[in-house]
Amino acid sequence: MYQVTHFINGQLVSAKERTLNITNPATGDVIGQVAMADKNRVEQAILAAKNAFITWSAMTPLRRARILFQYKILLEKNIDVLAKLITQEHGKTLADARGSVQRGIEVVEFVCGIPYHLKGSYAEEVATEVDSYSIRQPLGVCVGITPFNFPAMIPLWMFPMAIACGNTFVLKPSEKDPSCSIKLAELIKEAGIPDGVVNVVQGDQEAVEVLLTHPDVKAVSFVGSTSVAEKVYQTAVTHGKRAHKRLVAQRIIA
Amino acid sequence: MIMPDADLDQAVDALIGAAYGSAGERCMAISVAVAVGDYLADKLVTELKPRVQQLKIGPGNLSETEMGPLITKQHYERVKSYVDLGVKEGAELVVDGRDFKLSDYKNGFYLGGCLFDKVKTNMRIYKEEIFGPVLSVVRVPDLESAIKLVSEHEYGNGTAIFTRDGYVSRTFASKVQVGMIGINVPIPVPVAYQTFGGWKRSVFGDIPMHNIDGVRFYTKIKTITQRWLKNAKRETHFNIPTHK
């Protein structure tokens, strides 16, 4: 029996909280417990991400990319560890699980080229002796809410791209197979990411509600069922308008 | 979608893997096989049937396992109830996996592979996402009706066509109202340097994932207009700048 908890500001955080059982679907046995974040816990993660954004967004894209290179190497070294966690909590075969991690690593490989992708454009002489140029800047704290079917791949589709762009991140993985999320966070810490850039909160509806309505959250990515996606999208967008903040929403069904 | 000229063996292999891999718990799993023409449909179902019956189901950590359990007891019950519903709706249940049991893992959430034939577009098992090891065969007379059928579904995440005909596959890829298309590729999940994104009710929001779209989603663009003056004469403009 093991405990899965939150990863906030570079540390595993645990306290007396509501928990849910983690079940191995192959045996039906309860194999662990996952903590459920309350409002305060989620706010703590958002604050950690908000604070980390100041220095992380100022780090040059090339230096951010070097950390992501390191992360790619560590993910490859740990592919079997991640696959085992996926199989144990999701039930899919080890070979399938390994393949899904590989599809996640591909995104890390892509974002290692982030200095190129962040380049803006420059137009000389838009008027006499006047030039115009565009640059891309990060948003701030971004949130990812991910489904049970790909507990490593879909988080890897989201936070490496977000942080490569200079954002910081709070991940809320599925409560059904949460162990991968902690391993992914520990490995990126090992790769050299500053504390607070990637945070993980375990939770359910209560945590999601805070993530979608908090004024410091600038973008939400969600993958899940259509009915939930629609609600999540509407809640997030509505709160963006109320707060007059830019809130971008990206939704794909799983 | 399987055309009459497709390499049937390859199509069957592809369908089995894409419908039952990960117990169908993938957003890009194949949940419906659209067979063009009854002759092809009969052959397809005949070939699929033993393959579904012979799926090696078991714990994911055993190397011989092809398909593992469903994620939870609740989801197992939900998928099973869709199979009950399909029977009630009048679809032909060719392979019934509802009674599947593994004696060594009695409490695991294993559902046997299920195969429906003659599924109609007004059935809930066609319209809704089952997210389990259930494949429905729908029969259509020709290419045009197949494109129409796929396009009229409220979801539009992924679709695939199996054919040897370049013109047919090109027409399908060009016309069909779906975001991600496979041509003789059953699960066309785009790589990180292409764009991942479904259409219609498979997506909410404007910017898809991966590639430069991912960069666009996670950044805001700022445009700066600048001039550096040397010995400029003083002047004030009250009209909109027209960039002379």
Interface residues (C-beta under 8 A of the other chain):
Chain A: T23 P25 A26 T27 G28 D29 K84 T87 Q88 H90 G91 K92 T93 L94 A95 D96 A97 R103 E106 V107 E109 F110 V111 I114 H117 L118 G120 V126 A127 T128 E129 V130 D131 S132 Y133 S134 I135 R136 Q137 P138 L139 C142 F148 N149 F150 W157 M158 M161 A162 C165 G166 N167 K176 D177 A219 S221 V223 S225 T226 A229 E230 Y233 R246 V248 A249 Q250 R251 I252 I253 A254
Chain B: G21 S22 A23 E25 R26 C27 G58 P59 G60 N61 S63 T65 E66 M67 G68 P69 L70 I71 T72 K73 Y105 K106 N107 G108 F109 E129 Y155 N157 V189 V191 A192 Y193 F196 G197 G198 R201 S202 V203 F204 G205 I207 P208 M209 H210 N211 I212 G214 V215 F217 Y218 T219 K220 I221 K222 T223 I224 T225 Q226 R227 W228 L229 P241 H243 K244
